[in-house]
Amino acid sequence: MHTLVLVGHPNSNSFNAALAESYAQGIRATGRDAEVLYLSNLEFDPILHLGHSKEQPLEPDLVSARDKIAAADHLFVVTPVWWGSSPALLKGFIDRVFLPGWAFAYEEGAMLQTKLLAGRSARVVLTMDAPSWYYRWFYGQPLHGSLIHATLGFTGFSVGSTTISQVRTLTADQREAWLGQMHRLAQRDVVPSLWNRLFGGGQRARKRLASVP
């Protein structure tokens, strides 16, 4: 079983990066494999210039990242919440990689999309300076809607989420506590993700992915 960890923060020395590394260590402690991918290390144009009206060739780093996602049983995504959304780096990555024909498809005669990434699980960790209640009740949790539901859920992932609020005022001890929590979360997440792989209905989706050039 393989876990892919995506770091959406542009700074590889950020608290987000530390959370990602701790989660990956938690996965490895169970004897399973985990790979950490820093999106800031990839070379690609984040702009989908013509939308979905014309194919935009993927850069080698995006081809490699897409293959890693396809091969993963479990996906971990950590990102800060900036202006109620994700950093441009993560949004651009999603725009370029999660394309129709690879992440989802519309079948003739079907009312709903085919979720080509079905059978996988995901954990999304969002960090923010705002109090979680303010983000929820005043902003309506916009990144939860766009990333968790309208992207990962839309393409077939079974998603769990964790929100870390008021990061700016966290003490060193509180940060260490969150790192420990990531380690423990990883160990709990791998059991249901294995279940999803075996019984989550993703066989058809994986066959479709295998045919994508």
C-alpha positions as CSV (number, residue, x, y, z in Angstrom):
1,M,0.0,0.0,0.0
2,H,1.3,3.4,-1.0
3,T,0.6,6.9,0.4
4,L,1.4,10.0,-1.5
5,V,1.9,13.2,0.6
6,L,1.4,16.5,-1.2
7,V,2.7,19.7,0.3
8,G,0.7,22.7,-1.0
9,H,2.7,25.4,0.8
10,P,5.3,27.1,-1.4
11,N,7.8,27.2,1.5
12,S,9.4,23.8,2.0
13,N,10.5,24.9,5.5
14,S,7.0,25.8,6.7
15,F,4.9,24.3,9.5
16,N,2.9,22.6,6.7
17,A,6.0,20.8,5.6
18,A,6.7,19.6,9.1
19,L,3.1,18.3,9.4
20,A,3.6,16.4,6.1
21,E,6.8,14.8,7.1
22,S,5.4,13.7,10.5
23,Y,2.4,12.2,8.7
24,A,4.7,10.3,6.3
25,Q,6.7,9.0,9.3
26,G,3.5,7.8,10.9
27,I,2.7,5.8,7.7
28,R,6.2,4.3,7.5
29,A,6.0,3.3,11.2
30,T,3.3,0.9,10.2
31,G,5.6,-0.8,7.7
32,R,3.9,0.9,4.7
33,D,5.4,3.2,2.1
34,A,4.9,7.0,1.9
35,E,6.4,9.5,-0.4
36,V,6.4,13.3,0.2
37,L,6.0,15.5,-2.9
38,Y,6.7,19.2,-2.5
39,L,4.8,21.0,-5.2
40,S,7.2,23.9,-4.9
41,N,9.9,21.6,-6.4
42,L,8.0,20.9,-9.5
43,E,8.5,22.9,-12.7
44,F,5.2,23.6,-14.5
45,D,3.0,26.3,-15.8
46,P,0.1,26.6,-13.3
47,I,-2.2,28.3,-15.8
48,L,-4.7,26.2,-17.8
49,H,-4.6,28.7,-20.6
50,L,-7.6,27.4,-22.7
51,G,-9.5,25.7,-20.0
52,H,-10.7,22.2,-21.1
53,S,-11.3,23.3,-24.7
54,K,-7.9,22.1,-25.9
55,E,-5.3,19.8,-24.6
56,Q,-2.3,21.5,-22.9
57,P,0.6,19.1,-22.8
58,L,1.8,18.2,-19.3
59,E,5.3,19.0,-18.3
60,P,7.5,16.0,-17.2
61,D,7.1,16.9,-13.5
62,L,3.3,16.8,-13.9
63,V,3.3,13.5,-15.8
64,S,5.4,12.1,-12.9
65,A,3.1,13.6,-10.3
66,R,0.0,12.3,-12.1
67,D,1.5,8.8,-12.2
68,K,2.2,8.9,-8.4
69,I,-1.4,9.9,-7.7
70,A,-2.7,7.1,-9.9
71,A,-0.4,4.6,-8.0
72,A,-1.4,5.8,-4.6
73,D,-3.9,4.1,-2.3
74,H,-4.0,7.0,0.0
75,L,-3.4,10.7,-0.6
76,F,-2.5,13.3,2.1
77,V,-2.8,17.0,1.2
78,V,-1.7,19.8,3.5
79,T,-2.2,23.4,2.6
80,P,-2.6,26.8,4.3
81,V,-5.9,28.7,3.8
82,W,-5.0,31.9,2.1
83,W,-7.9,34.4,1.4
84,G,-10.3,31.6,2.0
85,S,-8.7,29.4,-0.7
86,S,-5.4,27.5,-1.3
87,P,-2.1,29.0,-2.5
88,A,-1.9,29.5,-6.3
89,L,0.7,26.7,-6.4
90,L,-1.8,24.1,-5.2
91,K,-4.7,25.5,-7.3
92,G,-2.5,25.5,-10.4
93,F,-1.4,22.0,-9.8
94,I,-5.0,20.8,-9.5
95,D,-6.1,22.7,-12.6
96,R,-3.3,21.1,-14.7
97,V,-3.5,17.6,-13.3
98,F,-7.1,16.8,-12.4
99,L,-8.3,16.8,-16.0
100,P,-11.4,15.2,-17.6
101,G,-10.5,11.8,-19.0
102,W,-8.1,11.2,-16.2
103,A,-9.6,12.3,-12.9
104,F,-13.3,12.1,-14.1
105,A,-15.3,11.5,-17.2
106,Y,-18.8,12.1,-18.5
107,E,-20.2,8.9,-20.0
108,E,-22.8,9.1,-22.8
109,G,-26.3,8.9,-21.3
110,A,-25.1,9.3,-17.7
111,M,-26.4,12.1,-15.5
112,L,-23.4,12.1,-13.2
113,Q,-19.7,12.0,-13.8
114,T,-17.6,8.8,-13.6
115,K,-15.2,9.2,-10.7
116,L,-12.0,7.8,-12.2
117,L,-10.0,8.1,-8.9
118,A,-12.5,6.0,-6.9
119,G,-11.3,3.4,-4.5
120,R,-8.8,5.7,-2.9
121,S,-8.9,7.6,0.4
122,A,-7.5,11.0,1.3
123,R,-6.7,13.1,4.3
124,V,-6.7,16.9,3.9
125,V,-5.1,19.1,6.6
126,L,-5.9,22.8,6.4
127,T,-4.0,25.4,8.4
128,M,-5.1,28.9,9.1
129,D,-4.5,31.9,11.3
130,A,-8.3,32.6,11.8
131,P,-10.3,30.8,14.5
132,S,-12.0,27.8,13.1
133,W,-15.4,29.0,14.2
134,Y,-14.9,32.3,12.3
135,Y,-13.8,30.4,9.1
136,R,-16.8,28.1,9.4
137,W,-19.6,30.5,10.3
138,F,-18.6,33.7,8.6
139,Y,-16.9,32.4,5.5
140,G,-18.7,29.1,5.1
141,Q,-15.6,26.9,4.9
142,P,-14.8,27.7,1.3
143,L,-11.7,25.6,0.9
144,H,-13.5,22.6,2.4
145,G,-16.1,23.0,-0.3
146,S,-13.7,23.4,-3.2
147,L,-10.8,21.1,-2.3
148,I,-12.5,18.4,-0.3
149,H,-15.9,18.1,-1.9
150,A,-15.7,19.7,-5.4
151,T,-12.2,18.3,-6.3
152,L,-11.2,15.2,-4.3
153,G,-14.8,14.0,-3.6
154,F,-15.9,14.8,-7.1
155,T,-13.1,12.6,-8.6
156,G,-13.8,9.6,-6.2
157,F,-11.7,10.0,-3.1
158,S,-13.2,9.2,0.3
159,V,-11.9,12.2,2.3
160,G,-11.2,12.9,5.9
161,S,-10.2,16.4,7.0
162,T,-8.4,18.1,9.9
163,T,-8.3,21.8,10.5
164,I,-5.6,23.5,12.5
165,S,-6.6,27.0,13.4
166,Q,-4.9,30.1,14.9
167,V,-1.5,28.8,13.7
168,R,0.1,32.2,14.1
169,T,-0.3,32.1,17.9
170,L,0.5,28.4,18.5
171,T,3.2,27.8,21.1
172,A,6.2,25.5,20.4
173,D,4.6,22.9,22.6
174,Q,1.3,23.2,20.7
175,R,3.1,22.8,17.4
176,E,4.8,19.7,18.7
177,A,1.5,18.3,19.8
178,W,0.1,18.8,16.3
179,L,3.1,17.0,14.8
180,G,2.4,14.1,17.2
181,Q,-1.3,14.2,16.1
182,M,-0.3,13.9,12.5
183,H,1.8,10.8,13.3
184,R,-1.1,9.1,15.1
185,L,-3.6,10.2,12.4
186,A,-1.5,8.5,9.7
187,Q,-1.5,5.2,11.6
188,R,-5.3,5.4,11.9
189,D,-5.9,6.4,8.3
190,V,-4.0,3.5,6.6
191,V,-6.5,0.9,7.8
192,P,-9.6,2.4,6.2
193,S,-7.6,3.3,3.1
194,L,-6.6,-0.4,2.6
195,W,-10.3,-1.3,2.9
196,N,-11.1,1.3,0.2
197,R,-8.4,-0.2,-2.1
198,L,-9.8,-3.7,-1.7
199,F,-13.5,-3.0,-1.6
200,G,-14.0,0.6,-2.6
201,G,-15.2,0.0,-6.2
202,G,-12.1,1.5,-7.8
203,Q,-11.1,-1.4,-10.1
204,R,-12.9,0.1,-13.1
205,A,-11.4,3.5,-12.4
206,R,-7.9,2.1,-12.2
207,K,-8.4,0.3,-15.5
208,R,-9.4,3.6,-17.1
209,L,-6.4,5.4,-15.6
210,A,-4.0,2.7,-16.9
211,S,-5.2,3.5,-20.5
212,V,-4.4,7.2,-20.2
213,P,-1.2,8.1,-22.1
